[in-house]
């Protein structure tokens, strides 16, 4: 479980480094090639999911539909940086607390009202890695469209990075 928490902490640290590069204008500029979405919108969406996970752990119920969707998290880099740091601290606390063995998880999948589904903290931490990498890939594309340089590997799945590394040896 520690490796999954560390992986998520690594992505949150990546988000912090990105936020330190951006001003609010770049953070909120939409990119036509990415459905007119913004860096801020994608990052806020990720932070909301992390927040849902951390908030739901004590009761063993993670409701990804009950997100805050705070506008300042997608429009102000300073607010997003504070929230990212809070979430990172919350995940670090998870390693010190006793985790529930099972969780109930709810997420709108687009059909009818969704029931709570059984899961585990480890499975949800895996989901958060995958979800974050997916949105970071979108952020990476937006950054390229806006001419913003990113660190190597940003938005690329760990397995893809490993595969590429093996090919170049």
C-alpha positions in Angstrom: 0.0 0.0 0.0 2.9 2.4 0.7 4.0 2.1 -2.9 0.6 3.2 -4.1 0.5 6.1 -1.7 4.1 7.1 -2.8 3.0 7.0 -6.5 0.1 9.3 -5.7 2.3 11.6 -3.7 4.7 11.8 -6.7 1.9 13.0 -9.0 0.8 15.6 -6.5 4.4 16.8 -6.3 4.4 17.0 -10.1 1.3 19.1 -9.9 2.9 21.4 -7.4 5.9 21.9 -9.7 3.6 22.6 -12.6 1.6 25.2 -10.6 4.9 27.0 -9.7 5.5 27.5 -13.4 2.1 28.9 -14.3 0.4 32.2 -13.9 -3.4 32.4 -13.6 -3.7 33.3 -17.3 -2.1 30.1 -18.5 -3.9 28.1 -15.9 -7.3 29.2 -17.2 -6.6 29.5 -20.9 -8.7 27.1 -22.9 -7.2 24.9 -25.6 -9.3 24.3 -28.7 -7.5 21.0 -29.4 -8.6 19.7 -26.0 -12.3 20.4 -26.1 -11.7 24.0 -24.9 -10.7 22.6 -21.5 -8.1 24.2 -19.2 -5.2 23.1 -17.2 -7.0 24.4 -14.1 -10.2 22.4 -14.9 -8.3 19.2 -15.3 -6.2 19.7 -12.1 -9.2 20.8 -10.1 -11.0 17.6 -11.2 -8.1 15.5 -10.0 -7.9 17.3 -6.7 -11.6 16.7 -6.2 -11.2 13.0 -6.6 -8.3 12.9 -4.1 -10.4 14.9 -1.7 -13.3 12.5 -2.1 -11.0 9.6 -1.3 -9.4 11.2 1.8 -12.8 12.5 3.1 -14.5 9.1 2.6 -11.9 7.0 4.3 -13.0 7.4 8.0 -16.5 6.2 7.2 -15.4 3.7 4.6 -17.6 5.4 1.9 -16.0 7.2 -1.0 -18.5 9.2 -3.1 -16.7 10.6 -6.2 -20.0 12.3 -7.2 -20.0 14.5 -4.0 -17.1 16.7 -5.2 -16.7 20.3 -4.1 -15.9 21.7 -7.6 -14.6 24.9 -6.1 -14.1 27.5 -8.9 -11.0 29.0 -7.3 -9.2 25.6 -7.6 -9.4 25.9 -11.4 -8.8 29.6 -11.7 -6.2 30.5 -9.1 -2.8 28.8 -9.1 -2.2 29.9 -5.5 -5.5 28.2 -4.3 -4.7 25.1 -6.3 -1.2 25.0 -4.8 -2.6 25.2 -1.2 -5.2 22.5 -1.9 -2.6 20.2 -3.5 -0.4 20.6 -0.4 -3.4 19.8 1.8 -4.2 16.7 -0.1 -0.6 15.6 -0.1 -0.5 16.0 3.7 -3.8 14.0 3.9 -2.4 11.2 1.9 0.7 11.1 4.1 -1.6 10.8 7.1 -3.2 7.8 5.5 0.0 5.9 5.9 -0.1 6.6 9.7 -3.8 5.7 10.2 -5.4 2.4 10.2 -7.1 1.9 6.8 -10.4 0.1 6.5 -10.2 -3.2 4.9 -13.0 -2.5 2.5 -14.7 0.6 1.2 -18.0 1.4 -0.5 -17.5 3.6 -3.6 -20.0 5.5 -5.7 -19.4 7.1 -9.1 -21.8 8.2 -11.8 -21.2 6.1 -14.8 -23.7 7.8 -17.0 -26.7 5.4 -17.0 -29.0 5.2 -14.1 -28.5 6.0 -10.4 -25.4 4.1 -9.3 -25.4 1.9 -6.2 -22.5 1.8 -3.8 -19.9 -0.8 -5.0 -17.4 -2.7 -2.8 -13.8 -1.7 -3.2 -10.6 -1.4 -1.1 -8.2 1.5 -0.3 -5.6 -0.1 -2.5 -7.9 -0.4 -5.5 -9.0 3.2 -5.1 -5.3 4.4 -4.8 -4.7 2.5 -8.1 -7.7 4.3 -9.6 -6.4 7.7 -8.5 -3.0 7.0 -10.1 -4.7 6.0 -13.4 -7.2 8.9 -13.3 -4.4 11.4 -12.5 -2.1 10.2 -15.3 -5.0 10.4 -17.7 -5.8 14.0 -16.8 -2.1 14.9 -16.6 -1.8 13.7 -20.2 -4.6 16.1 -21.2 -2.8 18.9 -19.2 0.4 18.0 -21.0 -1.3 18.4 -24.4 -2.8 21.7 -23.4 0.6 22.9 -22.2 2.2 21.9 -25.5 -0.6 23.7 -27.4 0.1 26.8 -25.2 3.9 26.6 -25.6 4.5 25.6 -21.9 7.4 23.3 -21.4 6.9 20.4 -19.0 9.3 18.1 -17.1 10.1 14.8 -18.9 7.6 12.1 -18.3 4.7 14.4 -17.4 1.4 12.8 -18.2 2.9 9.5 -19.3 1.9 6.3 -17.6 4.6 4.6 -15.6 4.4 1.4 -17.6 4.9 3.4 -20.8 7.9 5.2 -19.4 9.3 1.8 -18.4 8.6 0.3 -21.8 10.3 3.2 -23.6 13.3 3.0 -21.3 13.7 -0.7 -22.1 13.6 0.0 -25.8 16.3 2.5 -25.6 18.8 0.3 -23.7 
